[in-house]
Amino acid sequence: MTLIIPEENMPEFDFDIFETAESTVKKTLSMAGFDMEAEVSLSFVGSEEIRELNKSYRGVDSVTDVLSFPLIGLDPSKPYSESISLDDLDYVNPDTGEVMLGDIVLCEERVRSQAKEYGHSIKREFAFLVCHSTLHLIGYDHMEDEERLCMEAMQKKIMAELSINR
């Protein structure tokens, strides 16, 4: 698994961002049954930039905590190997053979404020948002109640497995 985190706008947290993100993405993919080698990009933006992205891509003119930009339309109810052909160069990195799942964009200010608001560590909030966004990259959603309950249960299991609790 390759995790790409550009240096620009990298926040200073009291934990290793790369290590926490990498272990969270790996655990999320594994527990969700995604067993192919994958590539994920993670970047950080400020409140104004994430608001603009949210407005442009979702039509919602407000600051949000995280946005997910999946490269492939996947369905978590089906085996991922049936949905992905490693011969399709549109979403396979030709240098590594890894499936390029997409991009995660996090708002540092929201990571910090939500950790405080919910009464847990910044590391816990960060890992939760990375887990949540990674699930979106592989087809999970929470628009309908059934989807939301499934995604919430998966997030809870993954966070418990990572031992990063509230």
N, CA, C and O of each residue as an XYZ file, in Angstrom:
664
protein
N       0.848     -1.170      0.000
C       0.000      0.000      0.000
C       0.892      1.231      0.000
O       1.849      1.327      0.769
N       0.560      2.165     -0.874
C       1.298      3.417     -0.932
C       0.389      4.545     -0.481
O      -0.733      4.697     -0.964
N       0.899      5.332      0.455
C       0.194      6.514      0.930
C       1.017      7.722      0.516
O       2.198      7.823      0.850
N       0.395      8.631     -0.208
C       1.073      9.833     -0.672
C       0.548     11.017      0.134
O      -0.647     11.313      0.114
N       1.459     11.695      0.847
C       1.095     12.880      1.612
C       2.063     13.994      1.212
O       3.227     13.976      1.612
N       1.588     14.962      0.426
C       2.456     16.083      0.054
C       2.893     16.870      1.292
O       2.123     17.018      2.241
N       4.105     17.365      1.280
C       4.649     18.111      2.418
C       3.944     19.453      2.649
O       3.812     19.896      3.790
N       3.489     20.100      1.563
C       2.878     21.413      1.754
C       1.606     21.303      2.593
O       0.822     20.364      2.460
N       1.437     22.288      3.452
C       0.288     22.375      4.356
C       0.224     21.250      5.387
O      -0.818     21.047      6.010
N       1.326     20.513      5.577
C       1.342     19.433      6.563
C       1.248     20.041      7.965
O       2.112     20.825      8.359
N       0.216     19.689      8.710
C       0.080     20.252     10.060
C       1.086     19.623     11.032
O       1.709     18.602     10.741
N       1.218     20.255     12.170
C       2.027     19.684     13.244
C       1.079     19.155     14.303
O       0.414     19.913     15.009
N       1.035     17.842     14.391
C       0.243     17.183     15.421
C       1.216     16.502     16.380
O       2.407     16.392     16.087
N       0.713     16.047     17.522
C       1.577     15.405     18.514
C       1.684     13.894     18.299
O       1.886     13.139     19.250
N       1.549     13.462     17.052
C       1.702     12.054     16.681
C       2.249     12.026     15.263
O       2.258     13.043     14.571
N       2.697     10.871     14.843
C       3.242     10.724     13.495
C       2.084     10.615     12.505
O       1.382      9.604     12.466
N       1.895     11.656     11.713
C       0.785     11.715     10.764
C       0.857     10.572      9.764
O      -0.137      9.885      9.526
N       2.030     10.369      9.179
C       2.170      9.331      8.157
C       1.877      7.951      8.734
O       1.114      7.180      8.151
N       2.482      7.639      9.876
C       2.289      6.322     10.488
C       0.819      6.073     10.845
O       0.288      4.991     10.595
N       0.175      7.077     11.427
C      -1.234      6.933     11.815
C      -2.128      6.787     10.590
O      -3.017      5.936     10.563
N      -1.892      7.612      9.583
C      -2.714      7.522      8.361
C      -2.501      6.194      7.657
O      -3.462      5.551      7.235
N      -1.243      5.778      7.528
C      -0.954      4.525      6.834
C      -1.585      3.329      7.546
O      -2.201      2.479      6.903
N      -1.435      3.259      8.859
C      -2.013      2.119      9.579
C      -3.538      2.149      9.507
O      -4.173      1.097      9.448
N      -4.128      3.341      9.512
C      -5.584      3.463      9.425
C      -6.090      3.043      8.049
O      -7.075      2.312      7.947
N      -5.427      3.497      6.998
C      -5.850      3.112      5.643
C      -5.696      1.606      5.458
O      -6.600      0.950      4.942
N      -4.564      1.058      5.873
C      -4.332     -0.386      5.723
C      -5.390     -1.197      6.473
O      -5.948     -2.148      5.925
N      -5.662     -0.828      7.708
C      -6.648     -1.567      8.517
C      -8.041     -1.433      7.906
O      -8.797     -2.403      7.864
N      -8.378     -0.244      7.436
C      -9.695     -0.023      6.828
C      -9.864     -0.884      5.587
O     -10.884     -1.554      5.430
N      -8.876     -0.871      4.707
C      -8.961     -1.679      3.486
C      -9.043     -3.161      3.824
O      -9.853     -3.887      3.247
N      -8.223     -3.607      4.740
C      -8.202     -5.019      5.123
C      -9.547     -5.459      5.715
O     -10.109     -6.473      5.300
N     -10.052     -4.703      6.671
C     -11.302     -5.093      7.335
C     -12.499     -4.981      6.408
O     -13.504     -5.662      6.613
N     -12.409     -4.133      5.388
C     -13.504     -3.999      4.428
C     -13.400     -5.026      3.303
O     -14.255     -5.065      2.418
N     -12.357     -5.858      3.333
C     -12.219     -6.906      2.330
C     -11.557     -6.462      1.041
O     -11.647     -7.157      0.030
N     -10.895     -5.322      1.059
C     -10.171     -4.859     -0.128
C      -8.764     -5.429     -0.026
O      -7.940     -4.933      0.743
N      -8.491     -6.480     -0.811
C      -7.224     -7.195     -0.655
C      -6.225     -6.948     -1.780
O      -5.271     -7.710     -1.937
N      -6.433     -5.892     -2.562
C      -5.493     -5.552     -3.623
C      -4.522     -4.485     -3.115
O      -4.823     -3.758     -2.168
N      -3.376     -4.403     -3.746
C      -2.442     -3.336     -3.412
C      -3.048     -2.022     -3.882
O      -3.588     -1.939     -4.985
N      -2.958     -1.001     -3.047
C      -3.651      0.249     -3.341
C      -2.758      1.459     -3.098
O      -1.752      1.400     -2.390
N      -3.178      2.567     -3.723
C      -2.525      3.855     -3.539
C      -3.595      4.860     -3.145
O      -4.663      4.922     -3.755
N      -3.294      5.648     -2.116
C      -4.213      6.670     -1.621
C      -3.411      7.951     -1.409
O      -2.275      7.916     -0.937
N      -4.010      9.066     -1.762
C      -3.391     10.372     -1.540
C      -4.131     11.077     -0.413
O      -5.359     11.029     -0.335
N      -3.367     11.736      0.463
C      -3.943     12.470      1.587
C      -3.336     13.861      1.607
O      -2.114     14.008      1.616
N      -4.180     14.882      1.613
C      -3.663     16.249      1.684
C      -4.461     17.053      2.695
O      -5.569     16.684      3.083
N      -3.867     18.160      3.107
C      -4.459     19.034      4.105
C      -4.713     20.396      3.490
O      -3.886     20.915      2.740
N      -5.855     20.968      3.810
C      -6.203     22.303      3.338
C      -6.803     23.087      4.505
O      -7.158     22.531      5.545
N      -6.902     24.393      4.293
C      -7.530     25.251      5.284
C      -9.037     25.289      5.109
O      -9.592     24.696      4.184
N      -9.682     25.997      6.018
C     -11.146     26.069      6.031
C     -11.715     26.649      4.738
O     -12.685     26.123      4.192
N     -11.120     27.719      4.258
C     -11.651     28.362      3.052
C     -11.517     27.447      1.835
O     -12.430     27.363      1.013
N     -10.376     26.760      1.724
C     -10.180     25.882      0.566
C     -11.127     24.689      0.596
O     -11.659     24.297     -0.443
N     -11.345     24.104      1.778
C     -12.250     22.952      1.819
C     -13.688     23.404      1.584
O     -14.490     22.655      1.025
N     -14.021     24.625      2.006
C     -15.352     25.156      1.709
C     -15.546     25.297      0.203
O     -16.600     24.943     -0.326
N     -14.533     25.813     -0.486
C     -14.602     25.960     -1.942
C     -14.720     24.600     -2.631
O     -15.507     24.435     -3.563
N     -13.938     23.637     -2.170
C     -14.018     22.286     -2.745
C     -15.394     21.671     -2.508
O     -15.970     21.052     -3.403
N     -15.913     21.847     -1.298
C     -17.224     21.317     -0.953
C     -18.304     21.951     -1.837
O     -19.224     21.276     -2.300
N     -18.172     23.247     -2.056
C     -19.132     23.953     -2.906
C     -19.018     23.487     -4.358
O     -20.030     23.233     -5.011
N     -17.805     23.376     -4.856
C     -17.583     22.988     -6.254
C     -18.016     21.557     -6.547
O     -18.642     21.297     -7.575
N     -17.689     20.629     -5.654
C     -17.909     19.210     -5.947
C     -19.196     18.641     -5.371
O     -19.720     17.654     -5.887
N     -19.712     19.251     -4.309
C     -20.917     18.707     -3.680
C     -22.073     19.688     -3.689
O     -23.194     19.333     -3.326
N     -21.808     20.923     -4.104
C     -22.851     21.924     -4.112
C     -23.249     22.398     -2.731
O     -24.339     22.941     -2.549
N     -22.364     22.194     -1.742
C     -22.639     22.580     -0.362
C     -21.661     23.691      0.020
O     -20.454     23.459      0.098
N     -22.175     24.884      0.257
C     -21.335     26.047      0.535
C     -21.079     26.173      2.035
O     -21.580     27.085      2.693
N     -20.285     25.234      2.561
C     -19.915     25.289      3.978
C     -18.605     24.536      4.187
O     -18.197     23.709      3.372
N     -17.968     24.852      5.301
C     -16.733     24.167      5.681
C     -17.099     22.762      6.132
O     -18.095     22.567      6.829
N     -16.301     21.793      5.737
C     -16.493     20.418      6.178
C     -15.166     19.895      6.712
O     -14.135     20.554      6.579
N     -15.194     18.718      7.312
C     -13.985     18.165      7.913
C     -13.120     17.396      6.924
O     -11.892     17.483      6.965
N     -13.758     16.650      6.044
C     -13.010     15.806      5.114
C     -13.832     15.614      3.840
O     -15.060     15.542      3.870
N     -13.120     15.536      2.736
C     -13.750     15.202      1.460
C     -13.014     14.007      0.861
O     -11.800     13.864      1.009
N     -13.764     13.172      0.193
C     -13.210     11.990     -0.472
C     -13.448     12.122     -1.962
O     -14.533     12.503     -2.401
N     -12.426     11.805     -2.729
C     -12.531     11.855     -4.179
C     -12.135     10.498     -4.756
O     -10.992     10.306     -5.170
N     -13.089      9.547     -4.782
C     -12.783      8.215     -5.312
C     -12.539      8.267     -6.823
O     -13.195      9.012     -7.551
N     -11.589      7.466     -7.266
C     -11.313      7.381     -8.702
C     -12.141      6.297     -9.377
O     -12.310      6.300    -10.596
N     -12.658      5.366     -8.571
C     -13.392      4.230     -9.115
C     -14.742      4.144     -8.407
O     -14.808      4.318     -7.190
N     -15.793      3.886     -9.132
C     -17.097      3.659     -8.523
C     -17.201      2.210     -8.072
O     -17.474      1.323     -8.880
N     -16.984      1.973     -6.794
C     -17.012      0.607     -6.260
C     -18.272      0.374     -5.443
O     -18.880      1.311     -4.927
N     -18.651     -0.891     -5.335
C     -19.815     -1.303     -4.562
C     -19.329     -2.269     -3.481
O     -18.908     -3.382     -3.794
N     -19.385     -1.853     -2.208
C     -18.862     -2.711     -1.143
C     -19.659     -3.999     -0.918
O     -19.214     -4.880     -0.182
N     -20.830     -4.112     -1.542
C     -21.624     -5.331     -1.382
C     -21.149     -6.438     -2.324
O     -21.609     -7.576     -2.229
N     -20.230     -6.103     -3.232
C     -19.693     -7.089     -4.178
C     -18.197     -7.258     -3.936
O     -17.539     -6.330     -3.466
N     -17.655     -8.428     -4.252
C     -16.202     -8.586     -4.118
C     -15.471     -7.561     -4.993
O     -15.792     -7.388     -6.169
N     -14.494     -6.895     -4.402
C     -13.785     -5.849     -5.140
C     -13.064     -6.403     -6.364
O     -12.914     -5.704     -7.367
N     -12.621     -7.645     -6.286
C     -11.913     -8.238     -7.426
C     -12.807     -8.356     -8.660
O     -12.309     -8.423     -9.784
N     -14.134     -8.382     -8.452
C     -15.062     -8.431     -9.585
C     -15.241     -7.057    -10.241
O     -15.619     -6.967    -11.409
N     -14.969     -5.995     -9.486
C     -15.188     -4.636     -9.972
C     -13.938     -4.011    -10.582
O     -14.028     -3.030    -11.321
N     -12.786     -4.571    -10.276
C     -11.524     -3.955    -10.681
C     -10.728     -4.896    -11.564
O     -10.489     -6.052    -11.215
N     -10.327     -4.385    -12.698
C      -9.431     -5.121    -13.577
C      -8.062     -4.449    -13.527
O      -7.937     -3.263    -13.834
N      -7.049     -5.195    -13.145
C      -5.708     -4.620    -13.074
C      -5.158     -4.288    -14.449
O      -4.082     -3.701    -14.561
N      -5.890     -4.660    -15.505
C      -5.487     -4.303    -16.865
C      -5.994     -2.918    -17.268
O      -5.576     -2.383    -18.295
N      -6.889     -2.334    -16.472
C      -7.446     -1.022    -16.800
C      -6.499      0.061    -16.303
O      -6.416      0.320    -15.102
N      -5.794      0.683    -17.219
C      -4.777      1.666    -16.865
C      -5.363      2.978    -16.372
O      -4.616      3.849    -15.925
N      -6.671      3.142    -16.440
C      -7.275      4.375    -15.936
C      -7.138      4.502    -14.429
O      -7.091      5.618    -13.912
N      -7.072      3.399    -13.720
C      -6.970      3.479    -12.265
C      -5.910      2.563    -11.669
O      -5.946      2.269    -10.474
N      -4.981      2.118    -12.479
C      -3.854      1.334    -11.974
C      -2.578      2.118    -12.255
O      -2.319      2.513    -13.392
N      -1.793      2.336    -11.222
C      -0.528      3.037    -11.384
C       0.406      2.143    -12.193
O       0.747      1.053    -11.734
N       0.832      2.572    -13.386
C       1.657      1.714    -14.241
C       3.033      1.421    -13.655
O       3.670      0.434    -14.025
N       3.495      2.279    -12.740
C       4.810      2.064    -12.130
C       4.783      1.033    -11.009
O       5.768      0.331    -10.783
N       3.655      0.943    -10.307
C       3.595      0.059     -9.135
C       2.599     -1.088     -9.286
O       2.697     -2.086     -8.573
N       1.640     -0.959    -10.207
C       0.584     -1.955    -10.337
C      -0.482     -1.815     -9.264
O      -1.370     -2.661     -9.167
N      -0.411     -0.765     -8.460
C      -1.386     -0.555     -7.395
C      -2.644      0.129     -7.938
O      -2.577      0.944     -8.858
N      -3.780     -0.218     -7.354
C      -5.044      0.424     -7.691
C      -5.045      1.808     -7.042
O      -4.886      1.927     -5.828
N      -5.224      2.847     -7.850
C      -5.283      4.211     -7.335
C      -6.724      4.479     -6.884
O      -7.613      4.707     -7.704
N      -6.931      4.446     -5.583
C      -8.292      4.571     -5.053
C      -8.806      5.999     -5.075
O      -9.998      6.218     -5.295
N      -7.940      6.971     -4.853
C      -8.390      8.356     -4.890
C      -7.713      9.209     -3.850
O      -6.661      8.868     -3.309
N      -8.366     10.353     -3.582
C      -7.789     11.382     -2.727
C      -8.656     11.651     -1.510
O      -9.885     11.649     -1.576
N      -7.973     11.882     -0.397
C      -8.598     12.315      0.847
C      -8.092     13.730      1.105
O      -6.886     13.974      1.078
N      -9.007     14.658      1.355
C      -8.638     16.036      1.659
C      -9.201     16.373      3.044
O     -10.414     16.364      3.255
N      -8.298     16.668      3.976
C      -8.678     16.946      5.361
C      -8.497     18.427      5.681
O      -7.564     19.066      5.194
N      -9.381     18.959      6.489
C      -9.272     20.320      6.986
C      -8.675     20.267      8.394
O      -9.320     19.801      9.333
N      -7.434     20.752      8.528
C      -6.741     20.701      9.819
C      -7.533     21.377     10.927
O      -7.637     20.841     12.031
N      -8.090     22.545     10.645
C      -8.834     23.273     11.672
C     -10.018     22.461     12.198
O     -10.307     22.474     13.395
N     -10.700     21.752     11.291
C     -11.847     20.934     11.723
C     -11.387     19.709     12.504
O     -12.072     19.285     13.435
N     -10.246     19.133     12.148
C      -9.715     18.009     12.925
C      -9.520     18.462     14.372
O      -9.931     17.779     15.310
N      -8.896     19.607     14.536
C      -8.617     20.125     15.883
C      -9.902     20.500     16.626
O     -10.081     20.122     17.783
N     -10.791     21.237     15.968
C     -12.007     21.707     16.653
C     -12.950     20.556     16.993
O     -13.578     20.564     18.052
N     -13.055     19.568     16.105
C     -13.946     18.432     16.377
C     -13.382     17.550     17.482
O     -14.145     17.000     18.276
N     -12.072     17.405     17.547
C     -11.479     16.631     18.642
C     -11.849     17.280     19.978
O     -12.226     16.599     20.931
N     -11.735     18.583     20.026
C     -12.081     19.317     21.256
C     -13.580     19.197     21.541
O     -13.983     18.922     22.672
N     -14.398     19.404     20.512
C     -15.851     19.346     20.662
C     -16.327     17.981     21.153
O     -17.216     17.898     22.000
N     -15.731     16.907     20.617
C     -16.155     15.553     20.979
C     -15.420     14.999     22.195
O     -15.731     13.905     22.666
N     -14.450     15.749     22.701
C     -13.763     15.342     23.931
C     -12.798     14.185     23.760
O     -12.619     13.382     24.676
N     -12.178     14.094     22.596
C     -11.152     13.055     22.424
C      -9.911     13.659     21.784
O      -9.870     14.853     21.491
N      -8.916     12.835     21.574
C      -7.628     13.326     21.080
C      -7.689     13.716     19.606
O      -8.557     13.266     18.858
N      -6.753     14.553     19.218
C      -6.624     14.931     17.810
C      -6.283     13.684     16.999
O      -6.772     13.523     15.881
N      -5.462     12.814     17.543
C      -5.110     11.576     16.838
C      -6.350     10.748     16.558
O      -6.491     10.196     15.467
N      -7.248     10.652     17.521
C      -8.468      9.864     17.339
C      -9.332     10.488     16.238
O      -9.849      9.777     15.377
N      -9.487     11.802     16.265
C     -10.299     12.471     15.244
C      -9.682     12.306     13.861
O     -10.379     12.023     12.887
N      -8.374     12.485     13.788
C      -7.655     12.330     12.521
C      -7.840     10.915     11.967
O      -8.208     10.745     10.805
N      -7.587      9.909     12.794
C      -7.707      8.511     12.350
C      -9.144      8.197     11.939
O      -9.369      7.514     10.940
N     -10.111      8.691     12.702
C     -11.509      8.454     12.352
C     -11.833      9.038     10.984
O     -12.471      8.374     10.167
N     -11.405     10.267     10.723
C     -11.702     10.903      9.439
C     -10.992     10.202      8.285
O     -11.542     10.108      7.187
N      -9.781      9.712      8.521
C      -9.074      8.946      7.487
C      -9.810      7.633      7.223
O      -9.975      7.237      6.069
N     -10.247      6.963      8.276
C     -11.022      5.726      8.136
C     -12.310      5.996      7.359
O     -12.626      5.286      6.404
N     -13.042      7.013      7.771
C     -14.312      7.380      7.134
C     -14.109      7.655      5.645
O     -14.860      7.160      4.804
N     -13.102      8.438      5.335
C     -12.849      8.816      3.955
C     -12.364      7.634      3.124
O     -12.722      7.512      1.952
N     -11.556      6.767      3.716
C     -11.087      5.571      3.003
C     -12.272      4.683      2.656
O     -12.321      4.117      1.564
N     -13.217      4.555      3.563
C     -14.419      3.776      3.260
C     -15.177      4.382      2.080
O     -15.700      3.652      1.238
N     -15.238      5.704      2.016
C     -15.861      6.348      0.850
C     -15.099      5.997     -0.430
O     -15.716      5.773     -1.471
N     -13.776      5.946     -0.365
C     -12.982      5.631     -1.561
C     -13.290      4.248     -2.113
O     -13.114      3.999     -3.306
N     -13.750      3.346     -1.248
C     -14.051      1.981     -1.714
C     -15.556      1.710     -1.778
O     -15.993      0.559     -1.771
N     -16.335      2.785     -1.841
C     -17.744      2.621     -2.162
C     -18.746      2.743     -1.030
O     -19.950      2.705     -1.280
N     -18.292      2.886      0.200
C     -19.236      3.045      1.307
C     -19.842      4.437      1.254
O     -19.210      5.388      0.793
N     -21.084      4.545      1.735
C     -21.745      5.834      1.776
C     -22.677      5.865      2.984
O     -22.855      4.850      3.658
N     -23.266      7.012      3.257
C     -24.162      7.147      4.406
C     -25.362      8.023      4.086
O     -25.910      8.683      4.968
N     -25.764      8.027      2.835
C     -26.905      8.841      2.424
C     -28.242      8.215      2.834
O     -29.179      8.927      3.196
N     -28.324      6.913      2.778
C     -29.529      6.185      3.193
C     -29.277      5.561      4.564
O     -28.132      5.270      4.909
N     -30.333      5.354      5.345
C     -30.174      4.823      6.699
C     -29.433      3.490      6.731
O     -28.548      3.291      7.563
N     -29.788      2.583      5.835
C     -29.141      1.275      5.816
C     -27.642      1.397      5.535
O     -26.827      0.726      6.168
N     -27.286      2.262      4.575
C     -25.870      2.499      4.259
C     -25.153      3.125      5.455
O     -24.039      2.735      5.803
N     -25.803      4.087      6.067
C     -25.212      4.792      7.209
C     -24.931      3.830      8.356
O     -23.853      3.869      8.949
N     -25.883      2.976      8.668
C     -25.703      2.023      9.757
C     -24.561      1.052      9.457
O     -23.777      0.715     10.344
N     -24.475      0.612      8.225
C     -23.407     -0.288      7.809
C     -22.044      0.403      7.918
O     -21.088     -0.169      8.440
N     -21.972      1.632      7.422
C     -20.711      2.372      7.462
C     -20.310      2.689      8.902
O     -19.138      2.558      9.255
N     -21.248      3.097      9.724
C     -20.952      3.397     11.124
C     -20.454      2.163     11.866
O     -19.516      2.254     12.657
N     -21.072      1.016     11.618
C     -20.631     -0.223     12.261
C     -19.207     -0.583     11.834
O     -18.391     -1.004     12.654
N     -18.921     -0.412     10.546
C     -17.583     -0.701     10.045
C     -16.555      0.237     10.679
O     -15.487     -0.203     11.105
N     -16.879      1.521     10.740
C     -15.961      2.496     11.356
C     -15.685      2.132     12.805
O     -14.542      2.192     13.259
N     -16.718      1.760     13.523
C     -16.575      1.412     14.942
C     -15.643      0.205     15.107
O     -14.781      0.200     15.986
N     -15.819     -0.808     14.266
C     -14.966     -2.002     14.325
C     -13.513     -1.663     14.018
O     -12.596     -2.122     14.699
N     -13.318     -0.853     12.981
C     -11.959     -0.493     12.571
C     -11.265      0.311     13.665
O     -10.113      0.032     14.000
N     -11.942      1.292     14.217
C     -11.326      2.110     15.265
C     -11.008      1.269     16.502
O      -9.981      1.482     17.148
N     -11.872      0.325     16.832
C     -11.592     -0.566     17.959
C     -10.380     -1.451     17.654
O      -9.531     -1.669     18.519
N     -10.305     -1.952     16.438
C      -9.168     -2.782     16.030
C      -7.865     -1.993     16.065
O      -6.814     -2.547     16.390
N      -7.924     -0.722     15.739
C      -6.742      0.151     15.798
C      -6.399      0.569     17.227
O      -5.321      1.110     17.475
N      -7.321      0.316     18.174
C      -7.179      0.731     19.569
C      -7.012      2.244     19.689
O      -6.253      2.738     20.523
N      -7.734      2.960     18.842
C      -7.744      4.430     18.930
C      -9.176      4.793     19.310
O     -10.045      4.963     18.454
N      -9.393      4.904     20.602
C     -10.748      5.075     21.111
C     -10.996      6.499     21.594
O     -10.078      7.307     21.736
N     -12.271      6.770     21.838
C     -12.664      8.085     22.375
C     -12.153      8.247     23.777
O     -12.379      9.285     24.400
